[in-house]
Amino acid sequence: MSPTTEDTTERESSEATEHESALETAKRQLHSAAKHVDVDENVVERLKHPKKVHEVTVPIERDDGSVDVFTGYRAQHDSVRGPHKGGLRYHPEVTRDECVGLGMWMTWKCAVMDIPFGGAKGGIAVNPKELSEDETERLTRRFAEELRDAIGPNKDIPAPDMGTSPQTMAWLMDAYSMQEGETTPGVVTGKPPVVGGSEGRDEAPGRSVAIVAREAADYYDMPLSETSVAIQGYGSVGANAARLLDEWGANVVAVSDVNGGIYDPNGLDTSSIPSHHEEPEAVLSHPAPEKVSNDELLELDADVLIPAAIGNVITAENAEDVQADVIVEGANGPTTSTADEILEERGIPVVPDILANAGGVTVSYFEWLQDINRRAWSLDRVHRELESEMVEAWETVCDRREEHDVSWRDAAYIVALTRVAEAHDSRGLWP
């Protein structure tokens, strides 16, 4: 049966979004959520725009004595619920619009988790692989100086992202503290614990993905001991999710890194497979019955699929071939808009990134609280608090999904938009 003209037009329109920017995607998702809730259209109009975008020049002296100049950004989307919060990335493709779009996503992620932060994102357009450690430190300290008036523990709190690390955050915190004349650990999160970082921060996104995958399996009446899981990406998110699900009794049948993956329908011993942090690109060296490409892993017959590597891996080209019963997004934006529509038509639920991998910003919030109060939490307490927050967020999104009869993604955005809009209504608009 051939599609009607209207069906074809809608699909062609959706395919046009396959290559849309983060900002375009964020705006479209905002409008999609607004259709399902009674929100003042003036508030929606305000949320389409960032509060402020800082663009700075970051010159550094290279090790050979030459000087290079890079461009840095910090996009602050919304602070109606609290200080801005979001990562800093060092990547050649960092742009103003990308930072604005990702900052909007952080607003929704914080709101879904009911964390009193607003969204922000930033970075420097640079290839960190082309910098020595000393050059990276000089770049970070100069960036801290350029952003000095834009960030602060009650204003905007950066965190690690692509191309940055806990060490990067330690340098940024130290530079800011030296400028302020006092140690200010709360200006960033994701630091090493020795300088005010939180135990459990590095593993938190993967841990939250595992918790949400467990809850999703229970929701769809799949006993974890009888549930097979395939995970694309074996970095911090994928490896921690895999090991925790394995520990809880799930059957992790496939994992991969940038070079490809391994598959064993009887289950892998995830504890013996080095993560990317432990031994970069070591997955393929682990013995297993079958080797699979990253594309093939996405199409394996597994109960739960967790794309935890990069964005835009489930697309219009492969969505029809996905065989998983449930998808839990570990990476940011792994499913394109058209793929989302195809999967929904096929009855394959997709639990969105702004819920599933929100453990990172949640434990960042815990770290901020520890810094403000100058009192460290034990790893056990961090795990207990994260478990509680993730389960509560899951149940709230589940309620909205059933109330509005929408997808998991729309339900998460409904929760987020409602909370942000209510805060704007309550505070009003400055004359």
ROLOGU-816818 format. One record per atom (N, C-alpha, C): x, y, z; residue in one letter. Coordinates in steps of 0.2 Angstrom, whole numbers, plus 5000, padded with zeros to 4 digits. Atoms other than C-alpha are relative to their C-alpha. Example, Ala and Ser with C-alpha at 12.3 -4.5 7.8 and 13.67 -1.06 7.14 Angstrom:
<kolmars>
500449945000A
506249785039A
500450065000A
499649944999S
506849955036S
499650055003S
</kolmars>
This chain:
<kolmars>
500449945000M
500050005000M
500450065000M
499649945000S
500850174995S
499750055004S
500249954995P
500850315007P
499650064996P
500449945002T
499650465005T
500550054999T
499649955001T
500350624999T
500250045007T
499949974993E
500150695017E
500649965004E
499550044997D
501150545024D
500750014997D
499349995003T
502550575011T
500350075002T
499749944999T
502650755014T
500250015007T
499850004993E
502750735033E
500749965001E
499450044999R
504150605031R
500650044997R
499449965003E
505150715019E
500150065004E
499949954995S
504950855031S
500449985006S
499750034994S
505550745045S
500849994998S
499350025003E
507050685034E
500550075000E
499649935001A
507550875032A
500350015007A
499749994994T
507850875051T
500649955002T
499550054999E
509150735050E
500750045001E
499449964999H
510550865049H
499950075003H
500249934997E
509751005059E
500550015006E
499549984995S
510851095072S
499749985007S
500250014993A
510751065091A
499550065002A
500549954998L
509851235092L
499449994996L
500750015003E
508551195079E
499749945003E
500350064997T
508251025087T
499750025007T
500349984994A
508051105104A
499450055000A
500649965001K
506851235098K
499449964997K
500550045002R
505851105089R
499749965005R
500250044995Q
505750995104Q
499650055005Q
500449964996L
505151145114L
499350014998L
500649995003H
503751175102H
499649945001H
500450065000S
503250995102S
499749995007S
500250004994A
503150995121A
499450055002A
500549954998A
502151155122A
499349984997A
500750025002K
500751075112K
499649965005K
500450054995H
500350955126H
499850035007H
500149974993V
500351075141V
499750074999V
500349935000D
499451245145D
500550045002D
499449964999V
500951355144V
499950074997V
500049935003D
500951545141D
500450004994D
499650005006E
501551565123E
500550055001E
499449954999N
502551715129N
500649975004N
499450044996V
503551605141V
500449964995V
499750045005V
503851485126V
500450054996V
499649955004E
504451635116E
500650025003E
499449984996R
505651685130R
500549945000R
499650064999L
506351505131L
500349984993L
499750015007K
506751505112K
500750045000K
499449965000H
508151625116H
500549995006H
499550014994P
509751615127P
499950075004P
500049944997K
509851745141K
500650044998K
499449965002K
511651785136K
500549954997K
499450045003V
513051715125V
500650045001V
499349975000H
514851765129H
500449974995H
499550025005E
516051755115E
500750035002E
499349974998V
517951775120V
500549984996V
499350025003T
519651775112T
500449975005T
499550034995V
520851655120V
500749994997V
499350005003P
522651685115P
500449965005P
499650034995I
523951565122I
500749994996I
499350015002E
525851545120E
500149924999E
499950075001R
526251375112R
500749985003R
499450034997D
527751265118D
500650034996D
499449985005D
528851325103D
500050085001D
499949925000G
528551515108G
499550044996G
500549965004S
527251555095S
499450015004S
500649984997V
525551625099V
499449984995V
500650025004D
523851545093D
499450035004D
500649974997V
522151625096V
499449964998V
500650045000F
520651525099F
499450045002F
500749974998T
518751575101T
499749965005T
500350044995G
517851525116G
499350035001G
500749984999Y
515951535121Y
499849975006Y
500450034994R
514851515136R
499350034999R
500749985001A
512951515132A
499649985006A
500450004994Q
511851545147Q
499350004998Q
500750005003H
510051495142H
499550025005H
500549984996D
508951515157D
500249995008D
499850004993S
509251545176S
499450015005S
500649994996V
507451555182V
499949965006V
500050054995R
507651405193R
500650005004R
499350004996G
509451435199G
500550024995G
499449985004P
511251465193P
500049964994P
499950035007H
511651415175H
500549945002H
499650064999K
512451235174K
500149974993K
499950035006G
513251145160G
500849994998G
499350025002G
514851075152G
500450054996G
499649965004L
516351155144L
500449954996L
499650055004R
517051065129R
500550034996R
499449985004Y
518651075119Y
499949964994Y
500150045006H
518251025101H
500050054994H
499949965005P
518651095084P
499350034997P
500749985003E
516751105079E
499650045005E
500349964996V
516251215094V
499850064997V
500349945003T
515051355088T
499650035005T
500549964996R
513951485096R
499349965000R
500750035000D
512351405090D
500049935003D
500050074997E
512951225096E
499950015008E
500049984993C
513251305113C
499350025003C
500749984998V
511551385114V
499549945000V
500450065001G
510651225108G
500149955006G
499950054994L
511551115121L
499850035007L
500249974994G
511251245134G
499350005002G
500850014999M
509351235131M
499949935002M
500150074998W
509451045133W
500249995007W
499850004993M
510351075150M
499450035004M
500649974997T
508851185155T
499549945001T
500650054999W
507651035152W
500349945004W
499750064996K
508850905160K
500050025007K
500149984993C
508951005176C
499350005002C
500749994998A
507151035176A
499649935001A
500350074999V
506650845173V
500249975006V
499850034994M
507750805188M
499850045006M
500249954995D
507050955198D
500650025004D
499449974997I
508751015201I
500050084999I
500049935001P
508851205205P
500550034996P
499549975004F
509951245191F
499650024993F
500249995007G
509651325173G
500649974996G
499550035005G
510551275157G
500550054998G
499549975003A
512151325150A
500549954997A
499550045003K
513551265139K
500550044997K
499549965003G
515151325132G
500649964998G
499450035003G
516851285125G
500550044996G
499549975005I
518351325114I
500049964994I
499950045006A
518451285096A
500849994999A
499350025000V
520151195097V
500049925000V
499950075000N
520751015094N
500449985006N
499650014994P
521350965111P
500649954999P
499550055001K
522350815104K
500650044997K
499549975002E
523450945096E
500450055005E
499749964994L
523851025113L
500449965004L
499750034995S
525150975125S
499750015007S
500449994994E
524650965143E
500150075003E
499949934998D
525551125147D
499650054996D
500449955005E
524651215132E
499349995003E
500750004998T
522951145138T
499950045007T
500049964993E
523351215156E
500050074998E
500049935001R
523751385149R
499450024997R
500649985003L
522251385138L
499450005005L
500550014995T
521151335152T
500050065005T
499949954995R
521851465164R
499850074997R
500249945003R
521651605151R
499350004999R
500850015001F
519851545147F
499750025007F
500349984993A
519451565166A
500150075001A
499949934999E
520151735166E
499550044995E
500549975005E
519051785150E
499349995003E
500650024998L
517551705158L
499850035008L
500049994993R
517851775176R
499450035002R
500649964997D
516351895177D
499449964998D
500650045003A
515151765168A
499949945005A
500150064996I
515451615180I
500150015007I
500050004992G
515351585199G
499549955003G
500450054997P
514651465211P
499250025001P
500749985000N
512951565212N
499850034993N
500149965006K
513051625194K
500049954994K
499950055005D
513651485182D
500549955002D
499650054998I
514451325186I
500249954994I
499850055005P
515451235172P
500249935003P
499850074999A
515851045171A
500449974994A
499750035006P
516850925160P
499549984995P
500450025006D
516250885143D
500549974995D
499550035005M
517050825127M
500650045000M
499449975000G
518850855127G
500350035006G
499849974994T
518950915145T
499949945005T
499950064995S
519250815161S
499950035007S
500049984993P
519250825180P
500650055001P
499449955000Q
521050905178Q
499850074997Q
500249945003T
520351035167T
499650045005T
500449964995M
519051085180M
500450025006M
499549984995A
520451085193A
500450064999A
499649945002W
521451215183W
499550065000W
500449955000L
519951315180L
499850035007L
500149984993M
519451315198M
500550045004M
499549964997D
521151365203D
500150074998D
500049935003A
521251505191A
499550055002A
500549964998Y
519651575196Y
500150025008Y
499949994993S
520051555215S
500650055001S
499449965000M
521751645212M
499750074998M
500349935002Q
520751795203Q
499650035006Q
500449984994E
519551795218E
500350015006E
499650004994G
520851785231G
499749965006G
500350054995E
519951645240E
499949934996E
500250065003T
519751455236T
499349994999T
500750005001T
518051435228T
499949944996T
500150075003P
517851245224P
499350004996P
500750015003G
515951275220G
499950034993G
500149965006V
516351375204V
500049954994V
500150055005V
516451205194V
499949945004V
500150074998T
515951025196T
500449954996T
499650055004G
516750865190G
500850015002G
499350004998K
518450905199K
500249945004K
499750064996P
519550775207P
499850015008P
500250004993P
518950735225P
500450045005P
499549974995V
520550795233V
499950085000V
500149935000V
520050975228V
499350025000V
500749994999G
518250965232G
499549974995G
500450045004G
517550845219G
499649955004G
500450054997S
516250725223S
500249924998S
500050075001E
516450535225E
499549984995E
500650035004G
515450445211G
499850044994G
500249955005R
515450595199R
500149974993R
499850035006D
516350505185D
499549954997D
500450065002E
515250355185E
499350015000E
500749994999A
513650445188A
499550004994A
500550005006P
512950465170P
499949924998P
500150075001G
513250275167G
499649975005G
500450034994R
512450235184R
499350024999R
500749985001S
510950335180S
499749964994S
500350045006V
510750245163V
499849935002V
500150074997A
510850075172A
499350005004A
500649994996I
509550135184I
499350004996I
500649995004V
508350195171V
499949944995V
500150065004A
508650035160A
499649955004A
500350054996R
508149935175R
499350015001R
500749984999E
506550035178E
499649994994E
500350015006A
506150025160A
499849924999A
500150075000A
506349835160A
499449985004A
500550014995D
505249825175D
499350024997D
500649975002Y
503949935167Y
499749964994Y
500250045005Y
503849825152Y
500049935001Y
500150074998D
503749665162D
500649964997D
499450045002M
505549605157M
500449995006M
499650014995P
506349525172P
500750014998P
499349995001L
508149585173L
500449944998L
499650065001S
508849415174S
499949974994S
500150035006E
508049375158E
500050054994E
499949945005T
508449535149T
500750014997T
499350005003S
509849545136S
500150084998S
499849935001V
510749715133V
500550014996V
499549985005A
511749785119A
500250075001A
499749944998I
512849935123I
500550034995I
499549975005Q
513650045109Q
500450065004Q
499549964996G
515150135117G
500249975007G
499750034994Y
516250075131Y
500450055004Y
499649954996G
516850235139G
499750015007G
500349994993S
516250315155S
499349985001S
500750024999V
514450295152V
499849934998V
500250075002G
514350135143G
500349955004G
499750054995A
515550035154A
499750005006A
500350004993N
514850095170N
499349975000N
500750035001A
513050055164A
500049924999A
499950075002A
513649885157A
500149965006A
499850034994R
514449835173R
499550005006R
500550004995L
513049885184L
499449964999L
500550055002L
511749795174L
500249935000L
499750074999D
512849645174D
500049985007D
500050014993E
513049655192E
499349985003E
500750014998W
511149665194W
499649944997W
500350065002G
510849505184G
499850004992G
500249995007A
510549575166A
500549964996A
499550035005N
511349485151N
500350044995N
499749955005V
512549605143V
500349964994V
499850045005V
512749525126V
500550034995V
499649975005A
513649655116A
500350075003A
499749944998V
514849805119V
500450024994V
499649985006S
515849915107S
500450065002S
499649945000D
517150055106D
500050034993D
500049975007V
517650165091V
500249954995V
499750055005N
518450015082N
499549954999N
500550065001G
516949895084G
499949975006G
500350034994G
516149775096G
500149935000G
500050074999I
516049605102I
499349975003I
500750024999Y
514449495104Y
500149935002Y
500150074998D
514049335114D
499350005003D
500750014998P
512249285115P
499949975007P
500050034994N
512649195131N
500250055006N
499949954995G
513249355140G
500850015000G
499349984999L
514949445142L
500250015007L
499849984993D
515949465158D
500350074999D
499949935001T
515949655158T
500650025004T
499549984995S
517149665173S
500749994997S
499350015003S
518549595162S
500150034994S
499949965006I
518349705148I
500250075001I
499849934998P
519349865150P
499650064997P
500349955003S
518450025148S
500550054996S
499649965004H
519050165137H
500550045004H
499649964995H
519750255152H
500649955002H
499550054997E
520650095158E
500549984995E
499650025006E
521350045141E
499750024994E
500349985006P
520850145126P
500049954994P
500250045006E
520050045111E
500349935001E
499850074998A
520349875120A
499449954999A
500550045000V
518649805117V
500149944995V
499950055005L
519049705101L
500549955002L
499550054998S
520549625110S
499749955005S
500350054995H
519349535122H
499749944996H
500250065004P
518949355117P
499250005000P
500750005000A
517149335111A
499849964994A
500250045006P
516149215099P
500050044993P
500149965006E
515849365087E
500250075000E
499949935000K
516449525082K
499550044995K
500549965003V
515249665076V
500250074999V
499949935001S
515349835069S
499550045004S
500549954996N
514549985078N
499350004997N
500750005003D
513149985065D
499749945001D
500350064999E
512849805067E
499849995007E
500250004993L
512749815086L
499350035001L
500749974999L
511249935084L
499549964997L
500550045003E
510349805074E
499949935003E
500050064997L
510649655086L
499349985003L
500650024997D
509149555093D
500150005007D
500050004992A
509249615111A
499450045003A
500649974997D
507949665123D
500150085001D
499849934999V
508749835127V
500650024997V
499449975004L
509849935116L
500250075004L
499749944997I
510950075124I
500550034996I
499549965004P
511750195112P
500350055005P
499749964995A
513050275123A
500750024998A
499349975002A
514450335112A
499950074997A
500049935003I
514050485100I
499250014998I
500749985003G
512450575093G
499949974993G
500350015007N
511450535078N
500349934997N
499850075002V
511850345077V
499449964997V
500650045002I
510050285075I
499650054995I
500249955005T
509450375059T
499449974996T
500550025005A
508150355045A
500249944996A
499750055004E
509350235037E
500049935003E
499950064996N
509450105051N
499449995005N
500550014995A
507850135062A
499649944998A
500450055002E
506850005052E
500349935002E
499650064999D
508249875056D
500149995007D
499950014993V
508349905075V
499549945002V
500450054998Q
507749745083Q
499850005008Q
500150004992A
507749795102A
499350025001A
500749984997D
506149805112D
500050075003D
499949934997V
506749965121V
500650034999V
499349965001I
508050095118I
500050055006I
499849954994V
508850195133V
500650044997V
499549965002E
509850335127E
500550025005E
499449994996G
511550345135G
500450064998G
499749945003A
512350475124A
499550054999A
500549945002N
511650645120N
499850004993N
500350005007G
510550645105G
500249954995G
499850055005P
510950475098P
499449984995P
500550015005T
509250465089T
499750064997T
500349955004T
508750575075T
499350015000T
500749995000S
507050655073S
499649954996S
500450055004T
506550545059T
500049935002T
500050074997A
507150385067A
499650005006A
500550004995D
506150435082D
499349994998D
500750015002E
504550445072E
500049924997E
500150075003I
504950275063I
500049955006I
500050044994L
505350195080L
499350005004L
500650004997E
503750255087E
499449974996E
500550035005E
502750195072E
500149925001E
499950074999R
503550025075R
499949975007R
500250024993G
503050025094G
500649995004G
499450014996I
504850035100I
500150065004I
499949944996P
504950145115P
500750035001P
499349974999V
506450265117V
500050055006V
500049964994V
506850335134V
500650054999V
499549945003P
507750505131P
500650015005P
499449984996D
509450565136D
499950045006D
500049954995I
508850705146I
499749975007I
500250044994L
508150575159L
500549955001L
499650064999A
509250425156A
500750025003A
499349994998N
510950505157N
500150065005N
500049944995A
510550645170A
500349995006A
499650014994G
511550565183G
500650045001G
499449965000G
513050675178G
499850075004G
500249944997V
512150835182V
499750005007V
500350014994T
511250765197T
500649995005T
499450004996V
512950715205V
500450065000V
499749935000S
513650885200S
499650045005S
500449974995Y
512250955210Y
500249985007Y
499850034993F
512750845225F
500750035001F
499349974999E
514550905222E
500050085002E
500149934999W
514051085222W
499750015008W
500349994993L
513051065239L
500649985005L
499450024996Q
514650975246Q
500550065001Q
499649945000D
515651125241D
499850065004D
500349944997I
514451255247I
500049995008I
500050024993N
514351165264N
500649985003N
499450024998R
516151115265R
500049945004R
500150074997R
515650935269R
499949954995R
500050055005A
516050785259A
499549955001A
500450064999W
514850645256W
500449934999W
499750075002S
515350455256S
499749984993S
500350025006L
515150365240L
499449965001L
500650044998D
513850255248D
499450055000D
500649955000R
512750415251R
499950034993R
500149985007V
513050475233V
499649954996V
500450055004H
512450315226H
499250005003H
500650004997R
510950315238R
499550064998R
500449945002E
510450495234E
499850004992E
500150005007L
510650465215L
499549954999L
500650055001E
509550305216E
499450035001E
500649974998S
508250405225S
499750054995S
500249955004E
508250555213E
499849974993E
500250035007M
508250445197M
499449965000M
500650044999V
506850335203V
499450055000V
500549955000E
505850485207E
499850044994E
500149965006A
506150575191A
499749954995A
500350055005W
505750405181W
499250005002W
500750014998E
504050395191E
499650064998E
500349945002T
503650575187T
499950004992T
500150005008V
503950555168V
499549954998V
500450055002C
503050395168C
499250025001C
500749984999D
501450475176D
499850054994D
500249965005R
501550615163R
499949964993R
500150045006R
501750485149R
499349974999R
500750035000E
500150395154E
499550055000E
500549954999E
499250555158E
499850034993E
500149975007H
499550625140H
500049964995H
499950055005D
499750465131D
500550024994D
499549985004V
501350525123V
500649965001V
499350045000S
503150455120S
500350025006S
499549994994W
504450445134W
500350074999W
499649945001R
505350595126R
499550065001R
500549954999D
503750705125D
499850015007D
500250004993A
503350655143A
500550045004A
499549964996A
505050715149A
500050074999A
500049935001Y
504950875140Y
499450045003Y
500549974996I
503250905147I
500150025007I
499849994993V
503850885164V
500550065001V
499549944999A
505351005161A
499750064998A
500349945002L
504351135152L
499550035005L
500549984995T
502951135165T
500450045006T
499649974994R
504251165179R
500350074998R
499649935001V
505251305170V
499450054999V
500549965001A
503651385164A
499650035006A
500349984994E
502851385181E
500550055004E
499549954997A
504451475188A
500050064997A
500149945003H
504351605175H
499450045001H
500649974999D
502551635178D
500050035007D
499949974993S
502951655197S
500450065001S
499649954999R
504351765195R
499850064996R
500249945004G
503651875181G
500550024996G
499549975005L
504551985168L
500250075003L
499749944998W
505652125174W
499850064995W
500349945004P
504852295167P
500550024995P
</kolmars>
